[in-house]
């Protein structure tokens, strides 16, 4: 049950404290992820809060890692440098103009000031930004159609010169058996 599992966590948490450096952190992260999935409330019929394993280390940098779902961050997908860039929205156009007009303010202050002004603007005041966006959007769609028509989009998805991953043992055996037939 839950009490037994939490008791095991307390005991394991005490043992993890004595593991050296990075090994202790990795074991604590694995334990946290395992318990969050196990005690997530689906088997219990109710939602339970994730267990707090921060006492394992007093350092805040380790506590941040303990709350993470996975140990490594997601990777960004590479973008084709020849692909046309999307146009800036009316809000982004307005924000860029605000940044130019207030270079002495930092980013947070400019954002709050610009959002306040944008909320108070009427549709007629927003019209120049919307019309500029419509023109750039039409140009983007033309450029994107041209990009797709040249076939560069498909070429980017799968580069013919890129070597394929080697077959694993099972697939090699499977191809040998299939070729033997």
C-alpha positions as CSV (number, residue, x, y, z in Angstrom):
1,X,0.0,0.0,0.0
2,X,0.9,3.6,0.1
3,X,2.1,3.6,3.7
4,X,4.5,0.7,3.0
5,X,5.8,2.5,-0.2
6,X,6.3,5.8,1.6
7,X,8.1,4.0,4.4
8,X,10.4,2.4,1.8
9,X,11.0,5.8,0.3
10,X,12.0,7.2,3.7
11,X,14.4,4.3,4.2
12,X,15.8,4.6,0.6
13,X,16.0,8.4,1.0
14,X,18.2,7.9,4.0
15,X,20.4,5.5,2.1
16,X,20.6,7.9,-1.0
17,X,22.0,10.6,1.3
18,X,25.2,8.7,1.8
19,X,25.8,8.0,-1.9
20,X,28.6,10.2,-3.3
21,X,27.7,13.3,-5.4
22,X,26.3,12.7,-8.9
23,X,25.4,9.1,-8.2
24,X,23.3,10.1,-5.2
25,X,21.5,12.7,-7.3
26,X,20.8,10.3,-10.2
27,X,19.4,7.7,-7.8
28,X,17.2,10.3,-6.2
29,X,15.9,11.5,-9.5
30,X,15.2,8.0,-10.6
31,X,13.4,7.3,-7.3
32,X,11.3,10.5,-7.6
33,X,10.2,9.7,-11.2
34,X,9.4,6.1,-10.3
35,X,7.3,7.1,-7.3
36,X,5.5,9.9,-9.1
37,X,4.4,7.4,-11.8
38,X,3.6,4.7,-9.2
39,X,1.8,6.9,-6.7
40,X,0.2,9.2,-9.3
41,X,-3.3,8.5,-8.1
42,X,-4.4,6.2,-10.9
43,X,-4.0,3.0,-8.9
44,X,-5.2,4.7,-5.7
45,X,-8.3,6.2,-7.0
46,X,-7.3,9.7,-5.8
47,X,-4.6,12.2,-6.7
48,X,-1.6,12.2,-4.4
49,X,1.0,14.9,-4.2
50,X,4.5,14.0,-5.5
51,X,6.8,13.1,-2.7
52,X,9.3,15.7,-1.5
53,X,12.8,14.4,-1.7
54,X,14.5,17.7,-1.1
55,X,15.9,16.7,2.3
56,X,18.2,14.4,0.3
57,X,20.3,17.5,-0.4
58,X,20.2,20.9,1.1
59,X,21.5,22.4,-2.2
60,X,18.8,24.2,-4.2
61,X,20.4,23.1,-7.5
62,X,19.8,19.4,-6.7
63,X,16.2,20.2,-5.5
64,X,15.4,21.6,-8.9
65,X,16.6,18.4,-10.6
66,X,14.6,16.2,-8.2
67,X,11.3,17.7,-9.4
68,X,12.1,17.1,-13.0
69,X,10.3,14.4,-14.9
70,X,13.2,13.5,-17.1
71,X,16.9,13.9,-16.6
72,X,17.7,15.5,-20.0
73,X,15.9,18.4,-21.6
74,X,14.1,18.1,-24.9
75,X,16.0,18.8,-28.0
76,X,14.9,21.4,-30.5
77,X,14.2,20.3,-34.0
78,X,16.6,21.6,-36.6
79,X,15.1,24.1,-39.1
80,X,15.9,24.3,-42.8
81,X,17.8,27.6,-43.3
82,X,16.3,28.0,-46.8
83,X,12.7,27.8,-45.5
84,X,10.9,31.1,-45.4
85,X,10.4,32.5,-41.9
86,X,6.9,33.2,-40.6
87,X,5.8,36.8,-40.5
88,X,5.6,38.7,-37.3
89,X,2.0,39.1,-35.9
90,X,0.5,42.5,-35.3
91,X,1.4,42.3,-31.6
92,X,5.0,41.4,-32.4
93,X,5.2,44.3,-34.9
94,X,3.9,46.6,-32.2
95,X,6.2,45.2,-29.6
96,X,9.2,45.7,-31.9
97,X,8.2,49.3,-32.4
98,X,7.9,49.8,-28.6
99,X,11.4,48.3,-28.1
100,X,12.8,50.8,-30.5
101,X,11.0,53.7,-28.9
102,X,12.1,52.7,-25.3
103,X,15.7,51.4,-25.6
104,X,16.5,52.5,-22.0
105,X,13.9,50.1,-20.4
106,X,14.7,46.4,-19.8
107,X,12.7,43.7,-21.5
108,X,10.2,43.1,-18.6
109,X,9.3,46.8,-18.4
110,X,8.9,47.1,-22.1
111,X,6.7,44.1,-22.2
112,X,4.4,45.3,-19.4
113,X,4.3,48.8,-20.9
114,X,3.5,47.6,-24.4
115,X,0.9,45.1,-23.3
116,X,-0.9,47.8,-21.3
117,X,-0.9,50.1,-24.4
118,X,-2.0,47.2,-26.7
119,X,-5.0,46.3,-24.5
120,X,-6.1,49.9,-24.5
121,X,-5.8,50.4,-28.3
122,X,-8.9,50.3,-30.5
123,X,-9.2,48.3,-33.7
124,X,-8.6,51.4,-35.8
125,X,-5.3,52.0,-33.9
126,X,-4.3,48.4,-34.4
127,X,-5.2,48.5,-38.1
128,X,-1.7,49.6,-39.4
129,X,-0.1,46.6,-37.7
130,X,-2.8,44.3,-39.0
131,X,-2.4,45.5,-42.6
132,X,1.4,45.2,-42.4
133,X,0.9,41.6,-41.1
134,X,-1.5,40.8,-43.9
135,X,0.9,42.0,-46.6
136,X,3.9,40.0,-45.0
137,X,1.6,37.0,-44.5
138,X,0.7,37.0,-48.2
139,X,4.4,37.2,-49.2
140,X,5.2,34.4,-46.8
141,X,2.5,32.1,-48.3
142,X,3.8,32.9,-51.8
143,X,7.4,32.1,-50.7
144,X,6.3,29.0,-48.9
145,X,4.4,27.7,-52.0
146,X,7.5,28.4,-54.1
147,X,9.7,26.6,-51.5
148,X,7.4,23.5,-51.5
149,X,7.2,23.5,-55.4
150,X,11.0,23.3,-55.7
151,X,11.1,20.1,-53.6
152,X,13.4,21.5,-51.0
153,X,11.0,20.7,-48.2
154,X,11.0,17.0,-48.9
155,X,14.8,17.0,-49.4
156,X,15.2,18.6,-46.0
157,X,13.1,16.0,-44.3
158,X,15.3,13.2,-45.5
159,X,18.7,14.0,-46.8
160,X,19.7,11.3,-49.4
161,X,23.4,11.7,-48.5
162,X,22.7,11.1,-44.8
163,X,23.9,7.6,-43.8
164,X,21.2,5.4,-42.4
165,X,21.5,3.9,-38.9
166,X,23.0,0.5,-38.8
167,X,20.7,-2.5,-38.4
168,X,20.5,-4.1,-35.0
169,X,21.1,-7.8,-34.5
170,X,17.5,-8.8,-34.8
171,X,16.9,-6.9,-38.1
172,X,20.2,-8.3,-39.5
173,X,19.0,-11.9,-38.7
174,X,15.6,-11.1,-40.1
175,X,17.0,-9.9,-43.4
176,X,19.3,-12.9,-43.7
177,X,16.4,-15.3,-43.1
178,X,14.2,-13.4,-45.5
179,X,17.0,-13.4,-48.2
180,X,17.6,-17.1,-47.7
181,X,14.0,-17.9,-48.6
